[in-house]
Amino acid sequence: MTRSEFDDIRAHIDAEADRPGDLLRVARSLLSDLEDARMREATLRAYYLRLLTAARATVAADAAGYPEPLTFLTDELAKRGQLPSTEDEVNRILADAHTATALLAALEKNPRGTAPMTDRGFRVRRCAGTSRSLPR
């Protein structure tokens, strides 16, 4: 759920606090959303585990001298429709990998997410969107 959806629910609860039927409907909706989120998380964990297992098997097969060690990984990626089929896709995937590596390196240098300093000592400002305060 997005922050604005939570804000909408809070506003609804505040406005309709004397109508228990509405509150029960909101509670059921929230429970349904939580169940959906848990199922998505479980599915993503299963995909991650399968991909990690395939990657480890690929490295092990390479270390053992198997003739085609990438078989494990390509099979898993093919099941998910993630194998590149054109040269453009190959180039895009490689560019994405380089960008992700650079972003992770920058994040590891600055793990707290604070604004980096420039040569003159000023902090670089980033646009982080609008902030909202929640009703109390």
N, C-alpha and C positions, 0 to 999 in steps of 0.2 A: 504494500500500500504506500501511496505517496504521502508526503507530509501534509499536503492540502486535504487529502481524504481524511486523515486523522483530525485535522482542524475542523473539517465539516462535521465529523462525528461528535467531536467535543461540543461544537456549537449546537448540534441537534439535541444532545443530552441536556445541555444547559437550558435550552428553550422548552424542552418537553419533559422535564424532570418529574412532572406530576402524572405522566401517562405511562404506566408500567408496560403496556402492550408494545409501545414503540421502542422502549428500551430493550425488551426481549428480542424484538426483531433485529435491532442493531447488534446485540450480543450474538445472536445466531449468525448474522452476516460476518461478524469478526471471527467467530470460530471457523466458519467455512473458509474465510481467507487464510487463516492460520494453517488449516489442513492443507489447502492448496500450496502454500509456501513450503510446508514440510515435505510434501510429495515432490515438488520441484527440486528441493535441496537433496532429497534421497536419490532422485534420478541423476542429478549432476554428480553426486558422489559416486554413483555406480559407473557413470561414463568416465570419470576421472580415474577410478580404480582400474577399469579395463584398459584405458590408454597408458597408465603407468605400468601396468603389467606387461603390455605389449612392448613398451619402450625398454623395460628391463630385460625382457626376453630377447629383444633385438641386440642389445649390447652383449648379453651373455652368448648369443649365437655367434656374434662377431668374434668375441674372445675365444670361443671354442673352434673357430675356423670353419663354420658352416659355409657352404657355397653361396647361399642367398640369405644373409642374416636379416635383411629388411622385410622379409615375408610377414613376420608377426605384426610389425607396425603398419605396413601397407594394407594388410587384411583388415585391421581394426579401423583404419581411416576410411577404407572403401565401404565398410558397413555403414558409416555415418555420412557417406557422400562427400568426404573431405579431401579426396585426392585431386590435385590439380590436373586439368585435362588440356589446357592450352598454355602456350608460352607466356601470354599475358598474366594468367593466373599464377604461374611459377614466379614471374618477376614481382607481382604484387605480394605474394606470400613472403618472398625473400626480403622485400622492402619492409613489410610489416614486422618481420622478425628482427631486422636491424633496428628499427624504430623502438620496438619493445625492449630490446637489449639496452639501448641508450637511455630510455626512460627509467628502467630499473636501476641502471648504474647511477643516474642522477638522484633517484629516490634513496638509494643506499648511502650516498654522500650526505644527503640532507633528510634523515629519517623523520624528523619532527615536523616537517612540512612548513617550517618557518621561511619567511621571505629571504632569499639569498642577498648577500651584500654585493654591491658593485665595487669597482676599483676605487672610487672616491669615498666609500663607506656608507653610501645611501642604500636603503633597502629598496629592492625592486618590488613594486606593487603589482599584484595580480588581481584580475577581476574574478571574484568568487561568487558572483550572483548576489541576489538580494537576500537579506536576512529577515527572518520572521520571528516574532516572539509568540510563544504559545500562551493562550489564556490560562490563568491560574484559578 
